[in-house]
Amino acid sequence: MDQFHVLDSKGAVGKAEVSLIATSVYAMLIVVIPVILLTLFVAWKYRASNTNATYAPKWSHSTAIEIAIWAIPAAIILYLGILTWKTTHELGPYKPLESNVKPINVEVVALDWKWLFTYPDLGIASVNQLAFPVGTPVNFKITSDSVMNSFFIPQLGGQIYAMVGMQTELHLVADHAGDYAGLSANYSGAGFSDMKFRALAMSQGDYDAWIKKVKSENANLSMDVYAGVAQPSEKAPVKYFSTVDPKLFNNIVAKYNNGNVDVNGTNFVTKG
């Protein structure tokens, strides 16, 4: 299954998450392995046929054992707590990635049952296909125009919910060129199992060629056209739009706020 690719990371965020998982497992094995070995040893040593084993029916306490069985797990829990707190703050989905390369911006809309990607700086859009250059951070702004969903590219790391009337963020980067699976990680209805997309990490030259290909399509994603795109459909094919309404993403977010939000470019102002 695609989600198991999370352990075969191709991005900095994913590698840090895999490292955290591995470190946590190794730390817990410090307790698990000795417990398993000692259980087998005690069962063997004090078996009924071993008449040489010490018989101590009134034994009830050992300070050394009490210290060992409480202090070691407590130390491991403290270590894992500090490690988790530190790494979760370092890998927070809202925290931009540090890089000398200028990031690209992508707006993501979860639909029934497909993904819409718009590139606000380029004025283009695509359905069920995401492209970006290798080594370039990607700043995602994510929302939903249907039920709550979850945006996930297992090999690049991290997942974040897409929610109606709200905007979430995610920052990812690919260290290797490749065609990576993207999927919905939250059940959202009949077409959920096929709500997938491809994330294409390309060289800068290939990415420029992809942009040129999208711009060659004579298709405009206006609000009226979007209304048709947003209709529920299963196994939706890849589709490109050479121009996009610049307020499309903001309008999708704002339409669920009952008129309490004004859209002005990229700014949202809540009325009192």
C-alpha positions as CSV (number, residue, x, y, z in Angstrom):
1,M,0.0,0.0,0.0
2,D,1.2,3.6,-0.8
3,Q,1.1,4.7,2.9
4,F,3.9,2.2,3.7
5,H,6.2,4.2,1.6
6,V,6.5,6.6,4.5
7,L,9.5,4.5,5.6
8,D,11.2,5.1,2.2
9,S,11.4,8.9,2.5
10,K,12.6,11.1,-0.4
11,G,12.4,14.4,1.4
12,A,14.0,16.2,4.3
13,V,10.8,16.3,6.4
14,G,10.1,12.6,5.8
15,K,13.6,11.6,6.7
16,A,13.4,13.4,10.0
17,E,10.1,11.7,10.7
18,V,11.5,8.3,9.9
19,S,14.5,9.0,12.1
20,L,12.1,9.9,15.0
21,I,10.2,6.7,14.5
22,A,13.4,4.6,14.5
23,T,14.8,6.3,17.5
24,S,11.6,5.8,19.4
25,V,11.5,2.1,18.5
26,Y,15.1,1.6,19.6
27,A,14.5,3.4,22.9
28,M,11.5,1.2,23.7
29,L,13.4,-2.0,22.8
30,I,15.7,-1.2,25.7
31,V,12.8,-2.3,27.9
32,V,11.0,-4.7,25.6
33,I,14.0,-7.0,24.8
34,P,15.2,-7.5,28.4
35,V,11.6,-8.1,29.6
36,I,11.1,-10.8,26.9
37,L,14.5,-12.4,27.7
38,L,14.0,-12.3,31.5
39,T,10.5,-13.8,31.1
40,L,11.9,-16.8,29.2
41,F,14.9,-17.1,31.7
42,V,12.6,-17.1,34.8
43,A,10.2,-19.6,33.2
44,W,13.2,-21.9,32.4
45,K,15.1,-21.4,35.7
46,Y,12.1,-21.9,37.9
47,R,10.5,-24.8,36.0
48,A,9.0,-27.6,38.0
49,S,11.8,-30.0,37.1
50,N,14.6,-27.8,38.3
51,T,15.1,-28.9,41.9
52,N,18.2,-26.7,42.3
53,A,16.2,-23.4,41.9
54,T,16.0,-21.3,45.1
55,Y,12.6,-21.8,46.8
56,A,11.7,-18.6,48.7
57,P,7.9,-18.5,49.4
58,K,8.1,-15.6,51.8
59,W,10.2,-13.3,49.4
60,S,8.2,-10.2,48.7
61,H,10.6,-7.2,48.0
62,S,13.9,-6.2,46.3
63,T,15.0,-2.6,46.3
64,A,17.4,-3.2,43.4
65,I,14.6,-4.7,41.3
66,E,12.1,-1.9,42.2
67,I,14.7,0.7,41.2
68,A,15.4,-1.0,37.9
69,I,11.8,-1.6,36.8
70,W,10.8,1.9,37.6
71,A,13.9,4.0,36.9
72,I,14.8,2.6,33.5
73,P,11.3,3.0,31.9
74,A,10.9,6.4,33.6
75,A,14.2,7.6,32.0
76,I,13.1,6.3,28.6
77,I,9.8,8.0,28.8
78,L,11.5,11.3,29.8
79,Y,13.9,10.9,26.9
80,L,11.1,10.2,24.4
81,G,9.1,13.1,25.8
82,I,11.9,15.5,25.2
83,L,12.7,14.1,21.8
84,T,9.1,14.2,20.7
85,W,8.5,17.7,22.0
86,K,11.7,18.9,20.2
87,T,11.1,17.2,16.9
88,T,7.4,18.0,16.7
89,H,8.2,21.7,17.0
90,E,11.0,21.5,14.5
91,L,8.7,19.6,12.0
92,G,5.6,21.6,12.7
93,P,3.5,21.7,9.4
94,Y,3.1,25.5,9.7
95,K,6.9,26.1,10.0
96,P,8.5,27.1,6.7
97,L,11.5,25.1,5.6
98,E,14.9,26.8,5.8
99,S,16.5,26.9,2.3
100,N,18.5,29.1,0.1
101,V,16.1,28.2,-2.7
102,K,13.0,30.4,-3.2
103,P,9.9,28.2,-2.4
104,I,7.0,27.8,-4.7
105,N,3.4,28.3,-3.5
106,V,0.6,25.8,-4.2
107,E,-3.1,26.0,-3.1
108,V,-4.8,22.7,-2.5
109,V,-8.5,22.1,-2.6
110,A,-10.0,18.7,-1.5
111,L,-13.0,17.8,-3.6
112,D,-15.3,14.8,-4.1
113,W,-13.2,12.7,-5.0
114,K,-10.2,14.5,-6.4
115,W,-7.6,17.1,-5.7
116,L,-7.3,20.5,-7.3
117,F,-3.9,22.3,-7.2
118,T,-3.6,25.9,-8.2
119,Y,-0.3,27.8,-8.6
120,P,-1.1,31.4,-7.6
121,D,2.3,32.8,-8.7
122,L,1.9,31.1,-12.2
123,G,-1.8,31.4,-12.7
124,I,-2.2,27.8,-13.6
125,A,-4.0,24.7,-12.1
126,S,-4.2,21.0,-12.4
127,V,-6.4,18.2,-11.2
128,N,-4.9,15.1,-9.6
129,Q,-1.3,16.0,-10.5
130,L,1.2,18.1,-8.6
131,A,4.6,19.1,-9.9
132,F,7.5,20.9,-8.3
133,P,11.3,21.1,-8.7
134,V,13.7,18.9,-6.7
135,G,15.3,20.7,-3.8
136,T,12.7,23.5,-3.8
137,P,10.5,24.0,-0.8
138,V,6.8,23.9,-1.5
139,N,4.4,26.0,0.6
140,F,1.0,24.4,0.6
141,K,-2.2,26.2,1.6
142,I,-5.0,23.6,2.0
143,T,-8.7,23.7,2.3
144,S,-11.8,21.6,1.4
145,D,-14.9,22.3,-0.7
146,S,-16.6,19.2,0.7
147,V,-16.2,17.1,3.9
148,M,-13.1,17.2,6.0
149,N,-10.2,15.4,4.3
150,S,-6.5,14.8,4.8
151,F,-3.7,15.7,2.4
152,F,-0.8,13.2,2.4
153,I,2.3,12.4,0.3
154,P,3.9,9.5,2.3
155,Q,7.4,9.6,0.8
156,L,7.8,13.3,1.4
157,G,6.5,13.3,5.0
158,G,3.7,14.8,7.0
159,Q,-0.1,15.0,6.5
160,I,-2.5,17.8,7.3
161,Y,-6.3,18.1,7.3
162,A,-8.2,19.9,4.7
163,M,-11.3,21.5,6.3
164,V,-14.3,23.4,5.0
165,G,-14.1,27.1,5.6
166,M,-10.6,26.9,7.0
167,Q,-7.0,27.1,5.6
168,T,-4.2,24.8,6.9
169,E,-0.6,24.8,5.8
170,L,2.1,22.3,5.1
171,H,5.7,22.7,4.0
172,L,7.5,19.9,2.1
173,V,10.6,19.4,-0.1
174,A,11.8,16.5,-2.3
175,D,15.5,15.6,-2.3
176,H,15.2,13.2,-5.2
177,A,13.4,13.3,-8.5
178,G,10.5,10.9,-8.7
179,D,6.8,10.2,-9.2
180,Y,5.4,9.9,-5.7
181,A,2.0,8.8,-4.6
182,G,-0.4,11.3,-3.0
183,L,-3.6,10.3,-1.3
184,S,-6.5,11.1,0.9
185,A,-5.8,9.9,4.5
186,N,-9.3,10.5,5.8
187,Y,-12.4,8.6,4.8
188,S,-14.6,10.9,2.8
189,G,-17.3,8.9,1.1
190,A,-17.9,6.5,-1.8
191,G,-15.0,7.6,-4.0
192,F,-12.4,7.8,-1.2
193,S,-10.4,4.8,-2.2
194,D,-9.6,6.3,-5.6
195,M,-9.0,9.9,-4.3
196,K,-5.3,9.8,-5.3
197,F,-2.9,12.0,-7.2
198,R,0.7,11.9,-8.4
199,A,3.4,14.2,-7.0
200,L,6.1,14.8,-9.6
201,A,9.4,16.0,-8.3
202,M,11.4,17.2,-11.4
203,S,14.6,18.8,-12.4
204,Q,14.2,22.6,-13.0
205,G,14.2,22.0,-16.8
206,D,11.5,19.4,-16.6
207,Y,9.4,21.5,-14.3
208,D,9.7,24.5,-16.7
209,A,8.6,22.1,-19.5
210,W,5.6,21.0,-17.4
211,I,4.6,24.6,-16.8
212,K,4.8,25.2,-20.5
213,K,2.6,22.2,-21.2
214,V,0.0,23.3,-18.7
215,K,-0.1,26.8,-20.2
216,S,-0.5,25.4,-23.7
217,E,-3.9,24.1,-22.7
218,N,-6.7,26.4,-23.7
219,A,-8.7,26.1,-20.5
220,N,-9.7,28.8,-18.0
221,L,-10.6,27.8,-14.5
222,S,-13.1,30.5,-13.7
223,M,-15.6,30.3,-10.8
224,D,-18.3,29.0,-13.3
225,V,-16.0,26.3,-14.7
226,Y,-14.9,25.4,-11.2
227,A,-18.5,24.7,-10.2
228,G,-18.4,21.9,-12.8
229,V,-15.0,20.6,-11.7
230,A,-16.2,20.5,-8.1
231,Q,-19.0,18.1,-8.9
232,P,-18.5,14.6,-7.3
233,S,-16.7,12.2,-9.6
234,E,-14.6,9.1,-9.1
235,K,-11.3,8.2,-10.7
236,A,-11.0,11.7,-12.2
237,P,-8.3,12.0,-14.9
238,V,-5.5,14.5,-14.8
239,K,-6.6,17.9,-16.2
240,Y,-4.8,21.2,-16.8
241,F,-5.9,24.8,-16.7
242,S,-3.8,27.5,-18.3
243,T,-5.5,30.3,-16.5
244,V,-7.1,30.5,-13.1
245,D,-9.3,33.0,-11.3
246,P,-6.8,34.6,-8.9
247,K,-9.4,34.7,-6.1
248,L,-10.6,31.1,-6.5
249,F,-9.0,29.6,-3.4
250,N,-10.0,32.5,-1.2
251,N,-13.5,32.4,-2.5
252,I,-13.8,28.7,-1.7
253,V,-12.7,29.3,1.9
254,A,-14.9,32.4,2.3
255,K,-18.1,30.9,1.0
256,Y,-18.6,28.8,4.1
257,N,-18.3,31.7,6.5
258,N,-21.9,33.0,6.1
259,G,-20.8,36.4,4.9
260,N,-18.7,37.1,7.9
261,V,-15.5,37.1,5.9
262,D,-14.5,39.5,3.1
263,V,-12.1,38.4,0.4
264,N,-9.6,41.0,-0.7
265,G,-6.8,39.5,-2.6
266,T,-5.2,37.1,-0.2
267,N,-6.4,38.8,3.0
268,F,-9.3,37.7,5.2
269,V,-10.9,40.2,7.5
270,T,-13.4,39.0,10.1
271,K,-16.2,41.3,10.7
272,G,-17.2,42.0,14.3
